[in-house]
Amino acid sequence: MAVEQPVAVPDHPAAAGDATAVAHPNIALVKYWGKRDERLVLPWTDSLSLTLDVFPTTTRVRLAPGAAHDAVALDGVPLEGEPLRRVVAFLDLVRERAGLPLRAVVETRNTVPTGAGLASSASGFAALATAASAAYGLGLDATGLSRLARRGSGSASRSVFGGFALWHAGQPGHADPDLGSYAEPLTVPVRALDPALVVAVVDAGPKAVSSREAMRRTVDTSPLYRPWAASSQADLIGMRDALNRADLDAVGEIAERNALGMHATMLAARPAVRYLSAATLTVLDAVQELRGAGVAAYATMDAGPNVKVLCRGAEAERVAAAVRGAVGDGAVHLAGPGPGVRLLGPSPDADA
Ligand code: PMV
């Protein structure tokens, strides 16, 4: 790909012209599922997540004066079609806000299997929002970055922050709905809670139905959607209380029922959306067996068949061993609480 060297932007002194950011995926313990506004990416419900310390995404954005198009590459491969359109639409939003029409060269390195329900879009758009905001000189604070990342992918609003984060749906009817919907970090007694997630990758391939399409279908056709959304608000209150008490069993119970409820809404959609596979259920059996043996282990699944098992850090190896026995050839990863998005220094080695 022909890359022009970035130049200083004299009439936009705040624009760095070249910026690189690193973000980590997050896993929701109270899920986001369903938009009330697709263009602004406004959800129907609040959600709550844990940012992980594995699978970072590194994204470099360089302004390209004279270029007619954006050039976007993921792991060295130029993006095309819908994935490219999504990134260009996001950059258009940044350009409009910055009043700076220049095209950009975007290079992303992902370490999470893309499109497998492992939240690569969360780390991806958190990193892109942060790097693009710096390159184009938007001068956003963390809340502003969270709002901006939300426009790329809802769950990305939470990856701006490390540890536990709460994404506010915002009030319908608000004068400026965009302003009311952002994530914020939560103060949680993390050491007492000692949370870990054992990630069971039962299938690293791309998903058959995008989360965007699956959400739309669920909201439009599932008779279970409204009841789940109502119970999810109650789950959020219970979850915050359980986190404050550092009660991992209560956190896990709420997370598991919230996730299973979300999948139930999809199974009742017309036509049904089913992300869970036979291998998912095998892991769920192993999780139930662990609980039978007195180990605190609770499962959560997103827009894919992979299972994330919440447990105590002190018991993570034991949980991982049990999960490994259940996944056959699938990979098992151990994760803990991770950091928020970070801008790298002015002369980063983006290929590192
Ligand atoms: O951010 P999106 O559009 O990829 O939505 C993903 C939603 C879930 O991962 C299924 C749940 C969540 O809250 O992260």
Residues whose N, C-alpha, C, O or C-beta is under 5 A from the ligand:
A	BS01	PMV	A28 V30 K31 Y32 S47 S121 S153 G154 S155 A156 S211 D302 A303
